[in-house]
Amino acid sequence: MSRSPSRRRRRSVRATVAAGLLLIGTVVGTAALATGSTPLLAVAAGVGPLLGWAALRIARTELRQERHAHARDRAQQAQSFQRLLAARSEEHRAFLATMTQRLAARDHEVNELRTSLRRAEGRAAAAEDRVRREARRGELARTRVAELESQLVLREEAERERSAPWPVSA
């Protein structure tokens, strides 16, 4: 798979120069060995390490700058994340306050409903007691009416017997 151009890092000029210096040192050393010339070998022995050290120095500087650039990017990213985290934290605090208010309002409403329910239950119990008392009074009144009616019937019979012109025999 080929990498997308946006993700691919460009090779720096310094890295290219360092690679070129190593290549030159390698070519000089190889040419000196191939020709077998002592003065050329002496030059290659002096130039090779110098070019190698120069390439190393250039690569080290490049690496240091890359690390610093990445560290700056990470620091900026961390600051950005910290700001985002602070904003989300503030949103969370606001949400928490809103939900706490709502819960408090609901708790208050539930307590009011419970109080109303207890009052209604008390009124219902009192009404049931009144209905029972009235039912007992009604029953007592019916019993009393029945007693009085039977007494009235007996009195009327006794009155009829007394007022009858001739005695009634049973």
C-alpha positions as CSV (number, residue, x, y, z in Angstrom):
1,M,0.0,0.0,0.0
2,S,1.2,3.5,-0.8
3,R,1.1,6.1,1.9
4,S,-1.0,9.1,1.4
5,P,1.0,12.3,0.6
6,S,-0.3,14.2,3.6
7,R,1.0,11.6,6.1
8,R,4.4,11.1,4.4
9,R,7.3,13.1,5.9
10,R,9.5,14.9,3.4
11,R,13.1,14.1,3.6
12,S,15.0,17.2,4.9
13,V,17.8,18.8,3.1
14,R,20.1,18.1,6.0
15,A,19.4,14.4,5.8
16,T,20.1,14.5,2.1
17,V,23.4,16.3,2.6
18,A,24.4,13.9,5.4
19,A,23.7,10.9,3.1
20,G,25.6,12.7,0.3
21,L,28.7,13.1,2.5
22,L,28.6,9.5,3.5
23,L,28.3,8.5,-0.2
24,I,31.3,10.7,-1.1
25,G,33.3,9.2,1.7
26,T,32.4,5.7,0.5
27,V,33.2,6.5,-3.1
28,V,36.6,8.0,-2.1
29,G,37.5,5.0,0.0
30,T,36.4,2.5,-2.6
31,A,38.3,4.3,-5.3
32,A,41.4,4.4,-3.2
33,L,41.2,0.7,-2.5
34,A,40.5,0.0,-6.1
35,T,43.5,1.9,-7.4
36,G,45.8,0.8,-4.6
37,S,47.5,4.2,-4.6
38,T,49.1,5.1,-1.3
39,P,48.6,8.8,-1.5
40,L,44.9,8.2,-2.4
41,L,44.5,5.8,0.5
42,A,46.0,8.4,2.8
43,V,43.6,11.0,1.6
44,A,40.7,8.5,1.8
45,A,41.7,7.6,5.4
46,G,41.7,11.3,6.4
47,V,38.6,12.4,4.4
48,G,36.4,9.4,5.2
49,P,36.2,9.8,9.0
50,L,35.8,13.6,8.6
51,L,32.9,13.2,6.2
52,G,31.4,10.6,8.5
53,W,31.6,12.9,11.5
54,A,30.2,15.8,9.5
55,A,27.3,13.5,8.5
56,L,26.8,12.4,12.1
57,R,26.8,16.0,13.3
58,I,24.2,17.1,10.6
59,A,22.0,14.0,11.4
60,R,22.2,14.7,15.2
61,T,21.2,18.4,14.7
62,E,18.3,17.3,12.5
63,L,17.2,14.7,15.0
64,R,17.4,17.3,17.8
65,Q,15.3,19.8,15.9
66,E,12.7,17.1,15.0
67,R,12.4,16.1,18.7
68,H,12.0,19.7,19.7
69,A,9.3,20.2,17.0
70,H,7.5,17.1,18.2
71,A,7.8,18.2,21.8
72,R,6.3,21.6,20.8
73,D,3.5,19.9,19.0
74,R,2.8,17.6,22.0
75,A,2.8,20.6,24.3
76,Q,0.4,22.5,22.1
77,Q,-1.8,19.4,21.9
78,A,-1.7,19.0,25.7
79,Q,-2.7,22.6,26.1
80,S,-5.5,22.2,23.6
81,F,-6.7,19.1,25.4
82,Q,-6.4,20.9,28.8
83,R,-8.6,23.7,27.5
84,L,-11.1,21.2,26.1
85,L,-11.1,19.3,29.3
86,A,-11.7,22.5,31.3
87,A,-14.6,23.4,29.0
88,R,-16.1,19.9,29.4
89,S,-15.6,20.1,33.1
90,E,-17.4,23.4,33.2
91,E,-20.2,21.9,31.1
92,H,-20.4,19.0,33.5
93,R,-20.6,21.3,36.5
94,A,-23.4,23.2,34.8
95,F,-25.2,20.0,33.9
96,L,-24.7,18.7,37.5
97,A,-26.2,21.9,38.9
98,T,-29.2,21.7,36.6
99,M,-29.8,18.1,37.4
100,T,-29.4,18.8,41.2
101,Q,-32.0,21.6,40.9
102,R,-34.3,19.3,39.0
103,L,-33.9,16.5,41.5
104,A,-34.5,18.9,44.4
105,A,-37.7,20.2,42.7
106,R,-38.9,16.6,42.1
107,D,-38.1,15.7,45.7
108,H,-40.1,18.7,46.9
109,E,-43.0,17.8,44.6
110,V,-42.9,14.1,45.8
111,N,-42.9,15.3,49.4
112,E,-45.8,17.6,48.7
113,L,-47.7,14.7,47.0
114,R,-46.9,12.4,50.0
115,T,-48.3,15.0,52.4
116,S,-51.4,15.5,50.3
117,L,-51.8,11.7,50.1
118,R,-51.5,11.4,53.9
119,R,-54.1,14.1,54.4
120,A,-56.4,12.5,51.9
121,E,-56.0,9.1,53.6
122,G,-56.7,10.8,56.9
123,R,-59.9,12.4,55.5
124,A,-60.9,9.1,53.9
125,A,-60.4,7.3,57.3
126,A,-62.4,10.0,59.1
127,A,-65.2,9.7,56.4
128,E,-65.2,5.9,56.8
129,D,-65.6,6.3,60.6
130,R,-68.4,8.8,60.1
131,V,-70.1,6.4,57.7
132,R,-69.8,3.5,60.2
133,R,-71.1,5.7,63.0
134,E,-74.0,6.8,60.9
135,A,-74.7,3.3,59.8
136,R,-74.7,2.1,63.4
137,R,-77.0,5.1,64.3
138,G,-79.2,4.2,61.3
139,E,-79.3,0.6,62.4
140,L,-80.1,1.6,66.0
141,A,-82.8,4.0,64.6
142,R,-84.3,1.2,62.5
143,T,-84.3,-1.2,65.5
144,R,-85.9,1.5,67.7
145,V,-88.5,2.2,65.0
146,A,-89.2,-1.5,64.7
147,E,-89.6,-1.7,68.5
148,L,-91.9,1.3,68.6
149,E,-93.9,0.0,65.7
150,S,-94.4,-3.3,67.5
151,Q,-95.3,-1.5,70.7
152,L,-97.8,0.6,68.7
153,V,-99.3,-2.5,67.2
154,L,-99.7,-4.0,70.7
155,R,-101.2,-0.7,72.0
156,E,-103.6,-0.5,69.1
157,E,-104.7,-4.1,69.7
158,A,-105.1,-3.4,73.4
159,E,-107.0,-0.3,72.6
160,R,-109.2,-2.1,70.2
161,E,-109.9,-4.8,72.8
162,R,-110.8,-2.2,75.4
163,S,-113.0,-0.2,73.1
164,A,-114.8,-3.2,71.6
165,P,-118.6,-3.4,72.6
166,W,-118.4,-7.1,73.2
167,P,-115.5,-9.1,74.3
168,V,-113.5,-10.9,71.7
169,S,-112.6,-14.4,72.5
170,A,-109.7,-16.0,71.0
